[in-house]
């Protein structure tokens, strides 16, 4: 009898941000294939009957290649086991969940998907940065920093407005900021880099488009980190005064009323 694969979004890394559905799937699992950014410190308690397999990727080092991860999922499922693929964030937000789903379907394995809290939204929130705010930003765009953007993509991204969130963007930050500036984004656009979100050593580095690369180098910023580009960064950095000024400018008023 063929088993079941459940793709589980583990959230931004803190165990108490797992959903109830995720906790139930782990409790029933026979095998858990987990990533390094998923909450895994107490997996033996969360999945007491499961074999635990670390398949986590680290910058520049993939301990288990993606194709082998997919093969393991299928192999265990064909052996009749309940497999949990525990991923950081949400499986379908730059998490290769779609590839794993297709691999299982191709092998005749049924897949369930449990969404997770994506770090694209949660980590800026942990740093006090709302991705949308009335009168300032009514949209946000999530971008992978893993692959360089084309000139066409940079042009559209620069002109789109709103908030830009970059995952896996520390190494590509120089190319991204230079490209956005080349296509007209203001040099004074605020930028935040939030490292190690939801951990005891979470840290935020603030700058603007013109100097964030220098600031990041000075602070020795390292992955994992989420980059936020947009006026909403001022809401966290400048506090109430910054928010009031932004709202005044956005509304075209001399003061913000109640």
N, C-alpha and C positions, 0 to 999 in steps of 0.2 A: 504494500500500500504506500502511495506517495505521500510524503509529509507536506508541511506548509512552510512557506517563507513569509515572515512579517518584516517589512521595512519600517523601522521605528525611528522617528525623529527624537533625538535625546535632548533637544534644546541647547542653550548656549553653554552648557557644561556644569551647571549646578544641579545637584540631584533633586532638590525640591521643586525644580521647574519641569521635571518629567510629568507628562499627563497621566491621569489614572489609567487610561487605556494602555499606555506604554508600560506602566508598572505591572499591570495584569499580564501583558504579553511576556514580560521578562520572567514573572513568577511561573509561567507554564512552559518556558523554553527548555528544550533539550540541548541546544547549542546556541551560543551567542557569539557572533562575529562583531567585534566592536572597534570603533575608531578612537584615536587619541583625544579628540575634542569632545567626545561623548562622555557623560558622567560614568566613570567605571571604577572609582575607588572602592565602592561597596557592592560590586556586582555579585560577589559570592553570596551576599545576603539577599539582594534583589532577585537573583536567579539561582536559588539554592540547589536545584537539580540539574544545572546545565554545565556542559563543557564550555569553558571560556577561551576564546581564541582572539588574540590581539592582531588585528590586521591594519593597524593605524599607519597612516602616511605621515612622514615628517618632512620639513622643507629639504628638498634635495635627496630624500631617501624614501623609497617606497619598499617597506619590508616585505609586503605581499602585493605583487602587481594586481591591477584591477581585474584582469582576466582570470587570475587565479582566485580572487575573492569570489567572483561569479561562479567559477567552477566548484568551489567549496560549498557555496549555497546550494547549488543543484545536487551535488553529491550527497550532502546530508539529507536533503529533502527526499531524494530517491531512496534513501535508506529508511524512510518513514519517520524522520525526526521533525520536530517543530523547531524551526530555525528563526532566530531573531537576528536581523542585521541592524545593529545599533549604530546610528550615525549622529554626528553633531548637528545641531540646528534642525532644519527641516529636510527630509530626504530629497525633495524636489526643488530646493533653492541652492543651486550650484553644488549639489551633493552627489551627483551621478546616480541618483535613485532611478531615473528613467532607464539608464543603461542596465541596471541590475534587474529591473522589472522585465525588460525585453529579453534578457538572458534566461530568466526563469520561464517566461512564457514560451520561448523557443524550445525549452526542454520539457514542456508539459507540466510545469510546477505552478500551482496556484499561489498567488501573492496577495497579501493584505498590506495596506499602507496606513500607518498611524502618523499623522502630522506632528511636527514638533515646533516649538517656539524658535523662529529663525533669529540668528544673531544679528541679521541685517536690521532688525527692528529693536530687539531686546538690548543689545549692547549700547547703542546710542542712548536708549532710554535709561540705562543704568548710569550713564554719565550725565544725565539731566538734559539730554538733547532730544526734543520732539522732532520727528521727521516732517510733520505737517503742523502748521499753526495758522489760525485764521488771520488773513491779511498779509501773511509772509510767504507761506508755501502751501500749495494745495495739491502737490504731487511729489512723489519721490521715485527715483530710478535706482535699481540695484545692479551693480556692474561687477563682473569678475576682474580682478587685477592680475589674474594668472596669465591671461593672453593679451598681448598688446592690441589696442583699439586702432582701427583704420582711421585715416584722415576724415573720411565721410562720417564715421561714427563719432569722432571727436567734435566735428562741426555741429552735428545734430545735438549731441549731449550738451555742448556749450550753450546752444541757443534754446534749449528746452525749458530752462528755468527750474524752479523747485529745488529739491534736495537730491544730491548724489551720494549714494552709499557704495563704498568699494570694499568687497571682501577679498582677502588674500592680496592686498594691494600695497604692502610695504615696499617690496622690491621694485614694483613698477611705478611707484609714486613720482619719481623724477620725470619719466616719459609722459605720464598722465597730466601732471600739472603744466608741463611745458606745452603739451598739445592743447589743453583747454585755453591757456593764455594765447596761444597762436591763433585760436579761433574766436578770440574776442572776450573771453571771460575776464572780469575785473581782477587786477592784481591784488586788490584788497578783499576779495572774497574770502571769508573765514573758513578755515579747515581745522578739523579735529581728528586726532588719531587716538583711538581708545585701545590700549593693549590689555590682554588677559581679562576680558570682561567677566564679571561675576566671580572673580577670585579675590583672595585677600590682598593681592598686590596689583589690582586693577590700577591703571594710570592713564591719564589723558594729557596729550600734548597738543597745544593750540598754536596756530599761526595763521597766516593768510596764504593765498595762492603763490605769492611771490617768494615767501621765505619759509614755507613749511618744510621743504626738503632740508634746508640748513638746520632748522629747529629739530627735525627728526634725527639728523645725524648727531647733533649736539647732545640730544637726550638718549642716543643709542637705542632708538625704537626698534623693536623686533616683533616678529610674528609669534603668536596669533594676534592680529589687530584688525580693527574695523576703522575705515576712513570715512569721515562725513564731510562733504563739501556743500556749503550753502549758508544763507543768512540765519537759519535756525541755530547754528552753532553759537551765535551771539546770545541766545536766550539762556544758555547755560553759563557761558563765559562772563558775560557782562551783567547777568542778573536782572532784577526788575527795571533798573534804569535803562539797560540795553533793550529790553523788551518794549518798554514804553516808547523809546525813540524809534525803534523799528516800526511799531504800530502807527506812530504819528506820520512817518514818512510814507508808509504803505497806504494809509487812508487819506493822505493829503490834508490832514488837519494840523492845527498848531498845538493841539493837546488831545489826548485820548479821553473821551468821556466814559462815564460808567456804562 
